[in-house]
Amino acid sequence: MAWIVLVFAGFAEVGGVISLKMAEGFKKIKPMFSAFLFGCASFYMLSIAMKTLPVGSAYAVWTGIGTAGSVLVGMAFFNENRDIKRIVLISCIVIAAVGLKITG
């Protein structure tokens, strides 16, 4: 169950980062509020997951989901660079996170 909570924490992290992007330097109130809520939810779920998971594995998976998810959303919705090198490197992050799950 802790791994499922951790995955949702990672997705909430992506929501928070994307909300920050949409806030345009804290100029827009709704995305700022959304970033705050996503951030709180993300940290809360991370703390729940870390009750039973090793801190290093939990943090690595959480940041991996946040990093990979943010890059993929940026590519899909904000027309960010889709260079093959970026895709390969993001794949490495995902593989590492899955590896931590398998070995931990």
Secondary structure as the mmCIF struct_conf table of DSSP 4:
data_model
#
loop_
_struct_conf.conf_type_id
_struct_conf.id
_struct_conf.beg_label_comp_id
_struct_conf.beg_label_asym_id
_struct_conf.beg_label_seq_id
_struct_conf.end_label_comp_id
_struct_conf.end_label_asym_id
_struct_conf.end_label_seq_id
HELX_RH_AL_P HELX_RH_AL_P1 ALA A 2 MET A 22
TURN_TY1_P TURN_TY1_P1 ALA A 23 LYS A 27
HELX_RH_AL_P HELX_RH_AL_P2 ILE A 29 ALA A 49
TURN_TY1_P TURN_TY1_P2 MET A 50 THR A 52
BEND BEND1 LEU A 53 LEU A 53
HELX_RH_AL_P HELX_RH_AL_P3 VAL A 55 PHE A 77
BEND BEND2 PHE A 78 PHE A 78
HELX_RH_AL_P HELX_RH_AL_P4 ILE A 84 THR A 103
#
